[in-house]
Amino acid sequence: QVQLVESGGGLVEAGGSLRLSCAASGRTFNMYRLAWFRQAPGKEREFVATILWSGGSTYYADSVKGRFTISRDNAKNTVYLQMNSLKPEDTAVYYCAARTAYSVGTYYDARAYEYWGQGTQVTVSS
């Protein structure tokens, strides 16, 4: 099993920045790829960004490309999401997710991820 704990959410004005953290514990040696998803009220969960646990191979949703950066620190078993130039439409609960090499599905498909954190709220005021 893998446990994921997100932190770093909060309230920020439009144009501001936040950095989310996702701390992983447990059988992290099985992890292959980590991702951030988000879910706004009344909307489906959507892909935000992903990175290989070993590093590299990053992908972003078009809506955040150029504003968000995903990175990882394997020594700390932590993945980060640096969010700049935040917009009100970025308001959502942000979830960290992990998948092993054995799962199937594309990197942007939430169903491909076996482990999820509890989520952290990000609110961007206009």
N, C-alpha and C positions, 0 to 999 in steps of 0.2 A: 504494500500500500504506500501511497504517497500523500502527504498532507501539504496543503497550500494555504498560506495566510497572507492576505493582501493588507496593505496599509498605505497611507498617504493621501487618501481622498479628503475632500473638504469643499468649502465655498470659496470661489475666486471670481473676480470681475472679468468680463470679456477682455481678451488681449493678454491676460495673465498666464502664469505657468504653474504646473503642479508636477511632482514626480511620484508615481506610484511604485510600490515595491511588492514583490511576491516572494516570500520566503518558503522554500521547499524543504521538507524533511521526510524521513522514512526511506523507502527503497529508491532513492534518487538515481542509483546507478542504472535503473531501468528506463529512465526518462530519455526520450528522443527529441521531442519538440515541445516548447512552451508557447503559449499564446495569450493574448488579451482579447476578451470579448466585452461587449457592453450591451446593456438593455435599458432603454428609456421606457417610461410609463406608457402602456398601451401598444408597445412595439415589440417585435421579435428580437431575440438576442442576435447581435451582429458581430462579425469579425472585425478586429481592429488592427492587430499586428501579431507577428510570430517570429520566432528565432529558434534555431537548433540549440539544443542543450549544450552541444560541443562548441557552439559559436557559428556565426555566419548564417547564410541562407535566410535572410530576413525578407519579409513581405509585409506590405501595408495595404489597408483599405484606401481606395482613392480619396475618400473624404478626409483622411488624416495625413496623407502623404505630404512630406515637406514640413509638417508641424510637429509630428510625434516621432520619437525615436525609441526603439526597443533595444535593450542591451542586457547582458548577464554577467554575473560575477560568480564563477564556479566555486571559488574559495569560500564564498559566503552562501552558496546554494541559493542565490537570489537573482531574480529577473526584475528589471526596471522598465518603466514606461515614462519617458520624459515627454510631457505635453506642453507645448508652447503655443502662443497665439490662440488661446482657447476661445471657443465660440459658445453661445448659448445652446446651440444644437449638439454640443458635446456632452450636455448634461445627461447623466445615466448612472446606473450602477455598473461598475467595471469589475469584471471577473478574470481571474487568472486560471488558466487551464493547462493541463499537461497530458501528453500522450506518449505511449511507448512505441517501439518500432513494430510491434505486433498489431497495432490497430490499423484499420483501413479507413480510407476516405481522404479527401483533400485537406490541405492545411487550413482552409477557411471554413470548413464544415464543423460546427460545434459537436456533431454526433461522433466525430473521430477522436474526441478527447475523453479520456477515461477518468481524469481527476479534476476536480474543481474546488476553488476556494469559495469563501462565503460572500465575497463581493465587498466593494468599498464605494461609497457614494461620492460622485463628483457633481457639483452644482456650479454652473457658470451663469452669473447674473449679467444682464444687459445694461 
